[in-house]
Amino acid sequence: MAENLIIEGTTKREKYACLLPQIKSVVSKETDMIANMANIASMLHFTFNFFWTGFYRVKDEELVLTTFQGPLACTRIKKGRGVCGSAFERKQTIIVEDVDKFEGHIACSSLSKSEIVVPVISNNEVIAVLDIDSKELATFDLIDKEFLEQIIEILVK
């Protein structure tokens, strides 16, 4: 396994393009989903210097905190609550430019300003979500959505 990330490029798209094959390489050698989630969270977090990067697993129809990088986080999130619970309920990626304008946003940290949540879907069921927060407004866009959804596809294969 690689011990260091090698990220080249200056644009977001270039960084994701460089990161994607490295994620494939790391997760292809490991069958444990939690271990792969941990490495993916770390790789994303350190490549993009996000505020918070991690996964919540579905357990008993709610989201339970699992692997992450960043400050203390909410431990459990009910289906349909906040950005994570909404992505879980809708089975779709949600991009929030300003979390203060998202009705029902759960503020685990007042420092979080924008967020993207990507559901992890296996056999047409959400089994987890990838949650990424930024301290800046409008950090996430369709480029993030495109590449993060590809990363989730790698994770579930």
VEXFI-789412 format. One record per atom (N, C-alpha, C, CB): residue in one letter; y, x, z; atom name. Coordinates in nm, 3 decimals. Glycine has a CB too. Layout:
N
{padren A,{Y,X,Z},CA}
...
This chain:
157
{padren M,{-0.118,0.083,0.000},N}
{padren M,{0.000,0.000,0.000},CA}
{padren M,{0.125,0.088,0.000},C}
{padren M,{0.000,-0.095,0.121},CB}
{padren A,{0.226,0.044,-0.070},N}
{padren A,{0.352,0.116,-0.073},CA}
{padren A,{0.416,0.114,0.066},C}
{padren A,{0.448,0.056,-0.178},CB}
{padren E,{0.478,0.223,0.101},N}
{padren E,{0.544,0.229,0.230},CA}
{padren E,{0.694,0.204,0.219},C}
{padren E,{0.520,0.364,0.295},CB}
{padren N,{0.747,0.214,0.100},N}
{padren N,{0.889,0.196,0.079},CA}
{padren N,{0.914,0.106,-0.040},C}
{padren N,{0.959,0.330,0.060},CB}
{padren L,{1.017,0.025,-0.029},N}
{padren L,{1.061,-0.053,-0.143},CA}
{padren L,{1.144,0.036,-0.233},C}
{padren L,{1.141,-0.177,-0.099},CB}
{padren I,{1.130,0.016,-0.362},N}
{padren I,{1.213,0.087,-0.458},CA}
{padren I,{1.288,-0.021,-0.536},C}
{padren I,{1.129,0.181,-0.555},CB}
{padren I,{1.414,-0.036,-0.504},N}
{padren I,{1.494,-0.140,-0.566},CA}
{padren I,{1.601,-0.075,-0.652},C}
{padren I,{1.558,-0.233,-0.460},CB}
{padren E,{1.595,-0.107,-0.779},N}
{padren E,{1.693,-0.055,-0.875},CA}
{padren E,{1.772,-0.171,-0.932},C}
{padren E,{1.624,0.025,-0.987},CB}
{padren G,{1.892,-0.141,-0.975},N}
{padren G,{1.976,-0.244,-1.035},CA}
{padren G,{2.086,-0.285,-0.939},C}
{padren G,{1.893,-0.365,-1.076},CB}
{padren T,{2.186,-0.346,-0.996},N}
{padren T,{2.300,-0.389,-0.915},CA}
{padren T,{2.313,-0.540,-0.908},C}
{padren T,{2.428,-0.330,-0.970},CB}
{padren T,{2.261,-0.610,-1.009},N}
{padren T,{2.273,-0.756,-1.006},CA}
{padren T,{2.157,-0.817,-0.929},C}
{padren T,{2.277,-0.813,-1.150},CB}
{padren K,{2.177,-0.937,-0.887},N}
{padren K,{2.072,-1.011,-0.816},CA}
{padren K,{1.947,-1.021,-0.902},C}
{padren K,{2.122,-1.150,-0.777},CB}
{padren R,{1.964,-1.057,-1.028},N}
{padren R,{1.850,-1.071,-1.119},CA}
{padren R,{1.773,-0.939,-1.132},C}
{padren R,{1.897,-1.119,-1.258},CB}
{padren E,{1.845,-0.828,-1.146},N}
{padren E,{1.780,-0.697,-1.158},CA}
{padren E,{1.703,-0.661,-1.031},C}
{padren E,{1.885,-0.588,-1.188},CB}
{padren K,{1.760,-0.692,-0.917},N}
{padren K,{1.692,-0.662,-0.790},CA}
{padren K,{1.565,-0.745,-0.775},C}
{padren K,{1.785,-0.688,-0.672},CB}
{padren Y,{1.573,-0.874,-0.807},N}
{padren Y,{1.453,-0.959,-0.801},CA}
{padren Y,{1.347,-0.909,-0.900},C}
{padren Y,{1.489,-1.107,-0.831},CB}
{padren A,{1.390,-0.875,-1.020},N}
{padren A,{1.296,-0.827,-1.122},CA}
{padren A,{1.225,-0.700,-1.076},C}
{padren A,{1.369,-0.801,-1.255},CB}
{padren C,{1.295,-0.617,-1.003},N}
{padren C,{1.236,-0.494,-0.951},CA}
{padren C,{1.145,-0.523,-0.832},C}
{padren C,{1.347,-0.395,-0.911},CB}
{padren L,{1.181,-0.621,-0.752},N}
{padren L,{1.105,-0.656,-0.632},CA}
{padren L,{0.975,-0.730,-0.664},C}
{padren L,{1.191,-0.741,-0.541},CB}
{padren L,{0.977,-0.816,-0.764},N}
{padren L,{0.863,-0.902,-0.796},CA}
{padren L,{0.731,-0.827,-0.813},C}
{padren L,{0.892,-0.979,-0.923},CB}
{padren P,{0.723,-0.722,-0.896},N}
{padren P,{0.595,-0.652,-0.909},CA}
{padren P,{0.551,-0.582,-0.780},C}
{padren P,{0.604,-0.551,-1.021},CB}
{padren Q,{0.647,-0.543,-0.698},N}
{padren Q,{0.611,-0.480,-0.571},CA}
{padren Q,{0.550,-0.583,-0.475},C}
{padren Q,{0.736,-0.414,-0.507},CB}
{padren I,{0.604,-0.703,-0.476},N}
{padren I,{0.545,-0.811,-0.395},CA}
{padren I,{0.405,-0.842,-0.445},C}
{padren I,{0.633,-0.938,-0.399},CB}
{padren K,{0.389,-0.852,-0.577},N}
{padren K,{0.255,-0.877,-0.634},CA}
{padren K,{0.157,-0.771,-0.588},C}
{padren K,{0.260,-0.880,-0.788},CB}
{padren S,{0.198,-0.647,-0.590},N}
{padren S,{0.111,-0.537,-0.551},CA}
{padren S,{0.071,-0.547,-0.404},C}
{padren S,{0.179,-0.404,-0.578},CB}
{padren V,{0.166,-0.577,-0.319},N}
{padren V,{0.139,-0.585,-0.175},CA}
{padren V,{0.047,-0.702,-0.142},C}
{padren V,{0.269,-0.598,-0.097},CB}
{padren V,{0.075,-0.820,-0.195},N}
{padren V,{-0.005,-0.938,-0.157},CA}
{padren V,{-0.141,-0.942,-0.228},C}
{padren V,{0.072,-1.065,-0.188},CB}
{padren S,{-0.153,-0.874,-0.341},N}
{padren S,{-0.282,-0.877,-0.413},CA}
{padren S,{-0.392,-0.804,-0.336},C}
{padren S,{-0.266,-0.813,-0.551},CB}
{padren K,{-0.353,-0.718,-0.244},N}
{padren K,{-0.451,-0.640,-0.168},CA}
{padren K,{-0.483,-0.702,-0.033},C}
{padren K,{-0.400,-0.500,-0.148},CB}
{padren E,{-0.422,-0.817,-0.001},N}
{padren E,{-0.441,-0.880,0.130},CA}
{padren E,{-0.471,-1.028,0.112},C}
{padren E,{-0.317,-0.860,0.219},CB}
{padren T,{-0.572,-1.078,0.182},N}
{padren T,{-0.609,-1.219,0.171},CA}
{padren T,{-0.550,-1.305,0.282},C}
{padren T,{-0.759,-1.232,0.172},CB}
{padren D,{-0.498,-1.244,0.388},N}
{padren D,{-0.444,-1.322,0.498},CA}
{padren D,{-0.302,-1.372,0.465},C}
{padren D,{-0.441,-1.237,0.628},CB}
{padren M,{-0.285,-1.503,0.466},N}
{padren M,{-0.158,-1.565,0.429},CA}
{padren M,{-0.045,-1.522,0.522},C}
{padren M,{-0.172,-1.718,0.431},CB}
{padren I,{-0.069,-1.516,0.651},N}
{padren I,{0.036,-1.479,0.746},CA}
{padren I,{0.081,-1.334,0.724},C}
{padren I,{-0.014,-1.498,0.891},CB}
{padren A,{-0.014,-1.245,0.702},N}
{padren A,{0.022,-1.106,0.674},CA}
{padren A,{0.108,-1.097,0.548},C}
{padren A,{-0.106,-1.019,0.658},CB}
{padren N,{0.072,-1.173,0.446},N}
{padren N,{0.150,-1.172,0.322},CA}
{padren N,{0.288,-1.233,0.342},C}
{padren N,{0.076,-1.247,0.212},CB}
{padren M,{0.296,-1.340,0.421},N}
{padren M,{0.427,-1.399,0.453},CA}
{padren M,{0.515,-1.297,0.525},C}
{padren M,{0.409,-1.527,0.540},CB}
{padren A,{0.456,-1.222,0.617},N}
{padren A,{0.532,-1.123,0.693},CA}
{padren A,{0.591,-1.017,0.600},C}
{padren A,{0.443,-1.056,0.799},CB}
{padren N,{0.509,-0.965,0.509},N}
{padren N,{0.558,-0.863,0.417},CA}
{padren N,{0.660,-0.918,0.319},C}
{padren N,{0.442,-0.803,0.341},CB}
{padren I,{0.639,-1.039,0.270},N}
{padren I,{0.736,-1.099,0.178},CA}
{padren I,{0.870,-1.119,0.249},C}
{padren I,{0.683,-1.234,0.123},CB}
{padren A,{0.867,-1.172,0.371},N}
{padren A,{0.992,-1.192,0.446},CA}
{padren A,{1.065,-1.059,0.464},C}
{padren A,{0.963,-1.257,0.584},CB}
{padren S,{0.991,-0.956,0.500},N}
{padren S,{1.052,-0.825,0.519},CA}
{padren S,{1.110,-0.770,0.389},C}
{padren S,{0.949,-0.727,0.577},CB}
{padren M,{1.034,-0.779,0.282},N}
{padren M,{1.078,-0.724,0.154},CA}
{padren M,{1.205,-0.794,0.104},C}
{padren M,{0.966,-0.738,0.049},CB}
{padren L,{1.209,-0.926,0.115},N}
{padren L,{1.328,-1.000,0.074},CA}
{padren L,{1.447,-0.967,0.164},C}
{padren L,{1.300,-1.151,0.078},CB}
{padren H,{1.421,-0.966,0.293},N}
{padren H,{1.528,-0.944,0.391},CA}
{padren H,{1.597,-0.810,0.368},C}
{padren H,{1.472,-0.951,0.532},CB}
{padren F,{1.518,-0.705,0.350},N}
{padren F,{1.577,-0.572,0.337},CA}
{padren F,{1.630,-0.543,0.196},C}
{padren F,{1.476,-0.468,0.375},CB}
{padren T,{1.577,-0.611,0.096},N}
{padren T,{1.631,-0.593,-0.039},CA}
{padren T,{1.770,-0.654,-0.051},C}
{padren T,{1.537,-0.656,-0.142},CB}
{padren F,{1.787,-0.773,0.008},N}
{padren F,{1.913,-0.846,-0.012},CA}
{padren F,{2.003,-0.850,0.112},C}
{padren F,{1.883,-0.987,-0.055},CB}
{padren N,{1.956,-0.792,0.222},N}
{padren N,{2.034,-0.791,0.346},CA}
{padren N,{2.073,-0.933,0.388},C}
{padren N,{2.160,-0.705,0.328},CB}
{padren F,{1.976,-1.024,0.382},N}
{padren F,{2.001,-1.162,0.425},CA}
{padren F,{2.018,-1.166,0.576},C}
{padren F,{1.885,-1.255,0.381},CB}
{padren F,{2.079,-1.272,0.626},N}
{padren F,{2.098,-1.290,0.770},CA}
{padren F,{1.966,-1.325,0.839},C}
{padren F,{2.203,-1.400,0.797},CB}
{padren W,{1.890,-1.416,0.778},N}
{padren W,{1.761,-1.459,0.835},CA}
{padren W,{1.668,-1.491,0.719},C}
{padren W,{1.778,-1.583,0.930},CB}
{padren T,{1.545,-1.441,0.728},N}
{padren T,{1.446,-1.461,0.622},CA}
{padren T,{1.311,-1.485,0.687},C}
{padren T,{1.440,-1.340,0.524},CB}
{padren G,{1.250,-1.600,0.660},N}
{padren G,{1.121,-1.622,0.722},CA}
{padren G,{1.050,-1.747,0.675},C}
{padren G,{1.137,-1.629,0.869},CB}
{padren F,{0.937,-1.769,0.738},N}
{padren F,{0.851,-1.882,0.702},CA}
{padren F,{0.828,-1.973,0.822},C}
{padren F,{0.717,-1.831,0.648},CB}
{padren Y,{0.814,-2.100,0.790},N}
{padren Y,{0.765,-2.200,0.885},CA}
{padren Y,{0.637,-2.257,0.824},C}
{padren Y,{0.873,-2.314,0.912},CB}
{padren R,{0.531,-2.267,0.904},N}
{padren R,{0.405,-2.326,0.859},CA}
{padren R,{0.400,-2.473,0.898},C}
{padren R,{0.283,-2.250,0.919},CB}
{padren V,{0.330,-2.552,0.820},N}
{padren V,{0.308,-2.692,0.853},CA}
{padren V,{0.192,-2.700,0.951},C}
{padren V,{0.281,-2.778,0.726},CB}
{padren K,{0.219,-2.765,1.063},N}
{padren K,{0.115,-2.788,1.164},CA}
{padren K,{0.141,-2.924,1.226},C}
{padren K,{0.115,-2.675,1.274},CB}
{padren D,{0.042,-3.012,1.217},N}
{padren D,{0.056,-3.148,1.271},CA}
{padren D,{0.182,-3.218,1.219},C}
{padren D,{0.059,-3.144,1.424},CB}
{padren E,{0.204,-3.207,1.090},N}
{padren E,{0.315,-3.274,1.020},CA}
{padren E,{0.454,-3.232,1.067},C}
{padren E,{0.301,-3.422,1.036},CB}
{padren E,{0.466,-3.110,1.121},N}
{padren E,{0.598,-3.054,1.147},CA}
{padren E,{0.594,-2.906,1.112},C}
{padren E,{0.641,-3.076,1.295},CB}
{padren L,{0.710,-2.845,1.102},N}
{padren L,{0.719,-2.703,1.069},CA}
{padren L,{0.723,-2.621,1.197},C}
{padren L,{0.843,-2.675,0.981},CB}
{padren V,{0.640,-2.517,1.201},N}
{padren V,{0.632,-2.428,1.316},CA}
{padren V,{0.666,-2.287,1.271},C}
{padren V,{0.491,-2.434,1.383},CB}
{padren L,{0.755,-2.223,1.344},N}
{padren L,{0.799,-2.088,1.312},CA}
{padren L,{0.681,-1.992,1.302},C}
{padren L,{0.899,-2.039,1.416},CB}
{padren T,{0.685,-1.907,1.202},N}
{padren T,{0.586,-1.800,1.188},CA}
{padren T,{0.662,-1.671,1.161},C}
{padren T,{0.482,-1.832,1.072},CB}
{padren T,{0.625,-1.594,1.065},N}
{padren T,{0.683,-1.462,1.042},CA}
{padren T,{0.828,-1.471,0.995},C}
{padren T,{0.600,-1.385,0.940},CB}
{padren F,{0.912,-1.379,1.048},N}
{padren F,{1.052,-1.378,1.005},CA}
{padren F,{1.118,-1.245,1.037},C}
{padren F,{1.130,-1.491,1.070},CB}
{padren Q,{1.234,-1.224,0.974},N}
{padren Q,{1.323,-1.112,0.999},CA}
{padren Q,{1.459,-1.171,1.032},C}
{padren Q,{1.330,-1.012,0.875},CB}
{padren G,{1.518,-1.126,1.142},N}
{padren G,{1.649,-1.176,1.179},CA}
{padren G,{1.654,-1.219,1.324},C}
{padren G,{1.689,-1.292,1.091},CB}
{padren P,{1.764,-1.283,1.364},N}
{padren P,{1.780,-1.323,1.503},CA}
{padren P,{1.688,-1.440,1.541},C}
{padren P,{1.925,-1.361,1.529},CB}
{padren L,{1.687,-1.469,1.669},N}
{padren L,{1.609,-1.579,1.726},CA}
{padren L,{1.622,-1.704,1.640},C}
{padren L,{1.654,-1.608,1.868},CB}
{padren A,{1.512,-1.778,1.628},N}
{padren A,{1.511,-1.893,1.538},CA}
{padren A,{1.461,-2.019,1.607},C}
{padren A,{1.424,-1.864,1.417},CB}
{padren C,{1.485,-2.132,1.544},N}
{padren C,{1.429,-2.258,1.591},CA}
{padren C,{1.277,-2.248,1.581},C}
{padren C,{1.484,-2.381,1.507},CB}
{padren T,{1.206,-2.302,1.678},N}
{padren T,{1.061,-2.289,1.681},CA}
{padren T,{0.991,-2.399,1.604},C}
{padren T,{1.012,-2.288,1.824},CB}
{padren R,{1.037,-2.523,1.617},N}
{padren R,{0.974,-2.638,1.551},CA}
{padren R,{1.080,-2.724,1.483},C}
{padren R,{0.893,-2.722,1.652},CB}
{padren I,{1.046,-2.772,1.364},N}
{padren I,{1.137,-2.858,1.288},CA}
{padren I,{1.057,-2.978,1.237},C}
{padren I,{1.203,-2.780,1.170},CB}
{padren K,{1.105,-3.096,1.265},N}
{padren K,{1.037,-3.218,1.222},CA}
{padren K,{1.056,-3.241,1.072},C}
{padren K,{1.088,-3.340,1.301},CB}
{padren K,{0.956,-3.299,1.011},N}
{padren K,{0.962,-3.333,0.868},CA}
{padren K,{1.083,-3.422,0.844},C}
{padren K,{0.831,-3.404,0.822},CB}
{padren G,{1.163,-3.385,0.743},N}
{padren G,{1.281,-3.463,0.709},CA}
{padren G,{1.407,-3.420,0.782},C}
{padren G,{1.255,-3.605,0.737},CB}
{padren R,{1.398,-3.333,0.881},N}
{padren R,{1.515,-3.288,0.958},CA}
{padren R,{1.567,-3.155,0.905},C}
{padren R,{1.481,-3.275,1.107},CB}
{padren G,{1.697,-3.145,0.894},N}
{padren G,{1.759,-3.021,0.849},CA}
{padren G,{1.719,-2.985,0.706},C}
{padren G,{1.722,-2.909,0.942},CB}
{padren V,{1.758,-2.867,0.665},N}
{padren V,{1.728,-2.822,0.529},CA}
{padren V,{1.578,-2.795,0.515},C}
{padren V,{1.809,-2.695,0.495},CB}
{padren C,{1.519,-2.728,0.613},N}
{padren C,{1.375,-2.697,0.606},CA}
{padren C,{1.290,-2.823,0.604},C}
{padren C,{1.334,-2.609,0.725},CB}
{padren G,{1.318,-2.914,0.696},N}
{padren G,{1.241,-3.039,0.702},CA}
{padren G,{1.260,-3.125,0.579},C}
{padren G,{1.280,-3.118,0.825},CB}
{padren S,{1.379,-3.118,0.518},N}
{padren S,{1.405,-3.194,0.395},CA}
{padren S,{1.328,-3.135,0.278},C}
{padren S,{1.556,-3.195,0.363},CB}
{padren A,{1.324,-3.002,0.267},N}
{padren A,{1.245,-2.938,0.160},CA}
{padren A,{1.098,-2.970,0.176},C}
{padren A,{1.267,-2.784,0.160},CB}
{padren F,{1.050,-2.972,0.300},N}
{padren F,{0.912,-3.010,0.331},CA}
{padren F,{0.885,-3.153,0.285},C}
{padren F,{0.884,-2.995,0.483},CB}
{padren E,{0.972,-3.245,0.321},N}
{padren E,{0.954,-3.386,0.287},CA}
{padren E,{0.963,-3.411,0.137},C}
{padren E,{1.059,-3.471,0.359},CB}
{padren R,{1.059,-3.348,0.070},N}
{padren R,{1.083,-3.371,-0.073},CA}
{padren R,{0.992,-3.290,-0.164},C}
{padren R,{1.227,-3.339,-0.107},CB}
{padren K,{0.928,-3.185,-0.108},N}
{padren K,{0.844,-3.093,-0.186},CA}
{padren K,{0.924,-3.026,-0.297},C}
{padren K,{0.725,-3.168,-0.246},CB}
{padren Q,{1.048,-2.988,-0.265},N}
{padren Q,{1.131,-2.921,-0.363},CA}
{padren Q,{1.226,-2.823,-0.297},C}
{padren Q,{1.209,-3.023,-0.446},CB}
{padren T,{1.268,-2.725,-0.375},N}
{padren T,{1.363,-2.624,-0.327},CA}
{padren T,{1.498,-2.689,-0.305},C}
{padren T,{1.374,-2.507,-0.427},CB}
{padren I,{1.561,-2.651,-0.195},N}
{padren I,{1.695,-2.701,-0.165},CA}
{padren I,{1.788,-2.581,-0.146},C}
{padren I,{1.694,-2.792,-0.037},CB}
{padren I,{1.900,-2.584,-0.218},N}
{padren I,{2.005,-2.483,-0.206},CA}
{padren I,{2.125,-2.550,-0.140},C}
{padren I,{2.043,-2.421,-0.347},CB}
{padren V,{2.176,-2.488,-0.034},N}
{padren V,{2.292,-2.543,0.037},CA}
{padren V,{2.401,-2.437,0.038},C}
{padren V,{2.254,-2.586,0.184},CB}
{padren E,{2.511,-2.466,-0.030},N}
{padren E,{2.623,-2.372,-0.039},CA}
{padren E,{2.698,-2.358,0.093},C}
{padren E,{2.718,-2.414,-0.148},CB}
{padren D,{2.708,-2.469,0.168},N}
{padren D,{2.779,-2.470,0.296},CA}
{padren D,{2.698,-2.556,0.393},C}
{padren D,{2.927,-2.525,0.280},CB}
{padren V,{2.630,-2.492,0.487},N}
{padren V,{2.541,-2.565,0.577},CA}
{padren V,{2.615,-2.667,0.662},C}
{padren V,{2.467,-2.468,0.666},CB}
{padren D,{2.745,-2.645,0.688},N}
{padren D,{2.822,-2.739,0.767},CA}
{padren D,{2.843,-2.872,0.694},C}
{padren D,{2.958,-2.679,0.803},CB}
{padren K,{2.822,-2.873,0.563},N}
{padren K,{2.837,-2.995,0.485},CA}
{padren K,{2.704,-3.064,0.457},C}
{padren K,{2.907,-2.965,0.355},CB}
{padren F,{2.593,-3.006,0.507},N}
{padren F,{2.461,-3.066,0.487},CA}
{padren F,{2.433,-3.158,0.605},C}
{padren F,{2.349,-2.956,0.473},CB}
{padren E,{2.427,-3.287,0.577},N}
{padren E,{2.406,-3.384,0.683},CA}
{padren E,{2.274,-3.358,0.755},C}
{padren E,{2.408,-3.527,0.627},CB}
{padren G,{2.281,-3.345,0.886},N}
{padren G,{2.161,-3.321,0.966},CA}
{padren G,{2.120,-3.176,0.975},C}
{padren G,{2.048,-3.399,0.910},CB}
{padren H,{2.205,-3.084,0.928},N}
{padren H,{2.172,-2.941,0.935},CA}
{padren H,{2.142,-2.903,1.080},C}
{padren H,{2.288,-2.854,0.879},CB}
{padren I,{2.036,-2.825,1.098},N}
{padren I,{1.999,-2.775,1.230},CA}
{padren I,{2.057,-2.634,1.241},C}
{padren I,{1.844,-2.776,1.252},CB}
{padren A,{2.149,-2.616,1.333},N}
{padren A,{2.216,-2.486,1.348},CA}
{padren A,{2.141,-2.399,1.448},C}
{padren A,{2.362,-2.505,1.392},CB}
{padren C,{2.045,-2.323,1.400},N}
{padren C,{1.979,-2.225,1.487},CA}
{padren C,{2.077,-2.114,1.522},C}
{padren C,{1.852,-2.165,1.418},CB}
{padren S,{2.171,-2.087,1.432},N}
{padren S,{2.277,-1.989,1.456},CA}
{padren S,{2.405,-2.037,1.388},C}
{padren S,{2.236,-1.847,1.405},CB}
{padren S,{2.514,-2.032,1.460},N}
{padren S,{2.643,-2.071,1.403},CA}
{padren S,{2.691,-1.970,1.299},C}
{padren S,{2.748,-2.086,1.513},CB}
{padren L,{2.626,-1.853,1.292},N}
{padren L,{2.664,-1.752,1.194},CA}
{padren L,{2.612,-1.784,1.054},C}
{padren L,{2.613,-1.616,1.238},CB}
{padren S,{2.511,-1.869,1.045},N}
{padren S,{2.455,-1.907,0.915},CA}
{padren S,{2.554,-1.996,0.841},C}
{padren S,{2.318,-1.978,0.932},CB}
{padren K,{2.583,-1.961,0.715},N}
{padren K,{2.680,-2.037,0.636},CA}
{padren K,{2.619,-2.102,0.512},C}
{padren K,{2.792,-1.947,0.594},CB}
{padren S,{2.517,-2.040,0.453},N}
{padren S,{2.449,-2.100,0.337},CA}
{padren S,{2.300,-2.073,0.350},C}
{padren S,{2.505,-2.042,0.201},CB}
{padren E,{2.221,-2.151,0.274},N}
{padren E,{2.076,-2.148,0.295},CA}
{padren E,{2.002,-2.191,0.169},C}
{padren E,{2.037,-2.239,0.413},CB}
{padren I,{1.882,-2.137,0.154},N}
{padren I,{1.789,-2.184,0.052},CA}
{padren I,{1.653,-2.198,0.119},C}
{padren I,{1.782,-2.085,-0.072},CB}
{padren V,{1.585,-2.308,0.088},N}
{padren V,{1.451,-2.332,0.141},CA}
{padren V,{1.359,-2.367,0.025},C}
{padren V,{1.452,-2.445,0.249},CB}
{padren V,{1.246,-2.293,0.017},N}
{padren V,{1.149,-2.311,-0.091},CA}
{padren V,{1.017,-2.355,-0.029},C}
{padren V,{1.132,-2.180,-0.175},CB}
{padren P,{0.966,-2.471,-0.068},N}
{padren P,{0.836,-2.513,-0.014},CA}
{padren P,{0.721,-2.429,-0.071},C}
{padren P,{0.811,-2.661,-0.044},CB}
{padren V,{0.623,-2.405,0.014},N}
{padren V,{0.500,-2.336,-0.027},CA}
{padren V,{0.397,-2.446,-0.046},C}
{padren V,{0.452,-2.226,0.081},CB}
{padren I,{0.360,-2.469,-0.171},N}
{padren I,{0.272,-2.582,-0.204},CA}
{padren I,{0.137,-2.532,-0.252},C}
{padren I,{0.337,-2.672,-0.311},CB}
{padren S,{0.032,-2.585,-0.190},N}
{padren S,{-0.105,-2.553,-0.229},CA}
{padren S,{-0.182,-2.684,-0.236},C}
{padren S,{-0.172,-2.453,-0.128},CB}
{padren N,{-0.252,-2.706,-0.346},N}
{padren N,{-0.326,-2.831,-0.367},CA}
{padren N,{-0.236,-2.953,-0.349},C}
{padren N,{-0.445,-2.841,-0.271},CB}
{padren N,{-0.114,-2.944,-0.401},N}
{padren N,{-0.014,-3.050,-0.400},CA}
{padren N,{0.034,-3.087,-0.259},C}
{padren N,{-0.070,-3.172,-0.467},CB}
{padren E,{0.006,-3.003,-0.160},N}
{padren E,{0.052,-3.025,-0.023},CA}
{padren E,{0.141,-2.910,0.021},C}
{padren E,{-0.069,-3.041,0.074},CB}
{padren V,{0.249,-2.941,0.090},N}
{padren V,{0.333,-2.837,0.147},CA}
{padren V,{0.260,-2.779,0.267},C}
{padren V,{0.475,-2.892,0.188},CB}
{padren I,{0.238,-2.647,0.263},N}
{padren I,{0.169,-2.581,0.373},CA}
{padren I,{0.264,-2.494,0.455},C}
{padren I,{0.054,-2.495,0.320},CB}
{padren A,{0.384,-2.470,0.400},N}
{padren A,{0.484,-2.388,0.467},CA}
{padren A,{0.614,-2.400,0.388},C}
{padren A,{0.438,-2.237,0.479},CB}
{padren V,{0.719,-2.341,0.444},N}
{padren V,{0.844,-2.326,0.368},CA}
{padren V,{0.897,-2.185,0.391},C}
{padren V,{0.951,-2.433,0.410},CB}
{padren L,{0.960,-2.131,0.289},N}
{padren L,{1.034,-2.006,0.299},CA}
{padren L,{1.180,-2.044,0.320},C}
{padren L,{1.015,-1.915,0.171},CB}
{padren D,{1.238,-1.995,0.427},N}
{padren D,{1.376,-2.027,0.464},CA}
{padren D,{1.457,-1.898,0.464},C}
{padren D,{1.383,-2.098,0.603},CB}
{padren I,{1.570,-1.899,0.394},N}
{padren I,{1.658,-1.782,0.392},CA}
{padren I,{1.800,-1.828,0.419},C}
{padren I,{1.648,-1.706,0.255},CB}
{padren D,{1.865,-1.761,0.514},N}
{padren D,{2.003,-1.792,0.552},CA}
{padren D,{2.093,-1.673,0.522},C}
{padren D,{2.011,-1.830,0.701},CB}
{padren S,{2.219,-1.704,0.494},N}
{padren S,{2.320,-1.602,0.470},CA}
{padren S,{2.442,-1.629,0.558},C}
{padren S,{2.361,-1.599,0.320},CB}
{padren K,{2.512,-1.524,0.594},N}
{padren K,{2.637,-1.538,0.668},CA}
{padren K,{2.754,-1.573,0.577},C}
{padren K,{2.667,-1.409,0.744},CB}
{padren E,{2.729,-1.571,0.447},N}
{padren E,{2.835,-1.600,0.349},CA}
{padren E,{2.813,-1.738,0.287},C}
{padren E,{2.838,-1.491,0.238},CB}
{padren L,{2.921,-1.805,0.250},N}
{padren L,{2.911,-1.932,0.180},CA}
{padren L,{2.859,-1.909,0.038},C}
{padren L,{3.048,-2.004,0.178},CB}
{padren A,{2.788,-2.007,-0.014},N}
{padren A,{2.744,-2.011,-0.154},CA}
{padren A,{2.673,-1.883,-0.199},C}
{padren A,{2.864,-2.035,-0.243},CB}
{padren T,{2.586,-1.830,-0.116},N}
{padren T,{2.512,-1.709,-0.150},CA}
{padren T,{2.404,-1.736,-0.254},C}
{padren T,{2.449,-1.648,-0.025},CB}
{padren F,{2.341,-1.853,-0.246},N}
{padren F,{2.221,-1.880,-0.325},CA}
{padren F,{2.252,-1.965,-0.447},C}
{padren F,{2.116,-1.950,-0.238},CB}
{padren D,{2.175,-1.938,-0.555},N}
{padren D,{2.197,-2.008,-0.681},CA}
{padren D,{2.064,-2.024,-0.755},C}
{padren D,{2.299,-1.932,-0.769},CB}
{padren L,{2.072,-2.060,-0.881},N}
{padren L,{1.951,-2.083,-0.959},CA}
{padren L,{1.870,-1.957,-0.984},C}
{padren L,{1.986,-2.146,-1.091},CB}
{padren I,{1.934,-1.841,-0.979},N}
{padren I,{1.860,-1.715,-0.991},CA}
{padren I,{1.768,-1.698,-0.871},C}
{padren I,{1.957,-1.593,-1.003},CB}
{padren D,{1.821,-1.723,-0.750},N}
{padren D,{1.739,-1.716,-0.630},CA}
{padren D,{1.624,-1.816,-0.640},C}
{padren D,{1.823,-1.743,-0.504},CB}
{padren K,{1.656,-1.937,-0.679},N}
{padren K,{1.553,-2.042,-0.690},CA}
{padren K,{1.442,-1.998,-0.785},C}
{padren K,{1.617,-2.175,-0.740},CB}
{padren E,{1.479,-1.949,-0.901},N}
{padren E,{1.382,-1.905,-1.002},CA}
{padren E,{1.288,-1.798,-0.946},C}
{padren E,{1.455,-1.851,-1.126},CB}
{padren F,{1.344,-1.694,-0.889},N}
{padren F,{1.261,-1.584,-0.842},CA}
{padren F,{1.187,-1.616,-0.713},C}
{padren F,{1.347,-1.461,-0.822},CB}
{padren L,{1.249,-1.687,-0.622},N}
{padren L,{1.180,-1.722,-0.498},CA}
{padren L,{1.062,-1.815,-0.525},C}
{padren L,{1.278,-1.788,-0.399},CB}
{padren E,{1.077,-1.905,-0.619},N}
{padren E,{0.964,-1.992,-0.655},CA}
{padren E,{0.852,-1.909,-0.719},C}
{padren E,{1.010,-2.104,-0.753},CB}
{padren Q,{0.886,-1.806,-0.796},N}
{padren Q,{0.783,-1.717,-0.851},CA}
{padren Q,{0.712,-1.641,-0.739},C}
{padren Q,{0.847,-1.618,-0.952},CB}
{padren I,{0.788,-1.597,-0.640},N}
{padren I,{0.729,-1.526,-0.527},CA}
{padren I,{0.634,-1.617,-0.450},C}
{padren I,{0.839,-1.473,-0.433},CB}
{padren I,{0.671,-1.742,-0.433},N}
{padren I,{0.583,-1.838,-0.364},CA}
{padren I,{0.455,-1.861,-0.446},C}
{padren I,{0.657,-1.973,-0.341},CB}
{padren E,{0.467,-1.866,-0.577},N}
{padren E,{0.347,-1.879,-0.662},CA}
{padren E,{0.253,-1.761,-0.641},C}
{padren E,{0.386,-1.889,-0.810},CB}
{padren I,{0.307,-1.641,-0.629},N}
{padren I,{0.227,-1.523,-0.602},CA}
{padren I,{0.156,-1.537,-0.467},C}
{padren I,{0.315,-1.395,-0.605},CB}
{padren L,{0.229,-1.586,-0.368},N}
{padren L,{0.174,-1.602,-0.233},CA}
{padren L,{0.055,-1.696,-0.230},C}
{padren L,{0.281,-1.652,-0.139},CB}
{padren V,{0.063,-1.808,-0.300},N}
{padren V,{-0.045,-1.908,-0.291},CA}
{padren V,{-0.164,-1.880,-0.381},C}
{padren V,{0.008,-2.043,-0.323},CB}
{padren K,{-0.153,-1.783,-0.472},N}
{padren K,{-0.268,-1.751,-0.559},CA}
{padren K,{-0.373,-1.673,-0.487},C}
{padren K,{-0.222,-1.674,-0.682},CB}
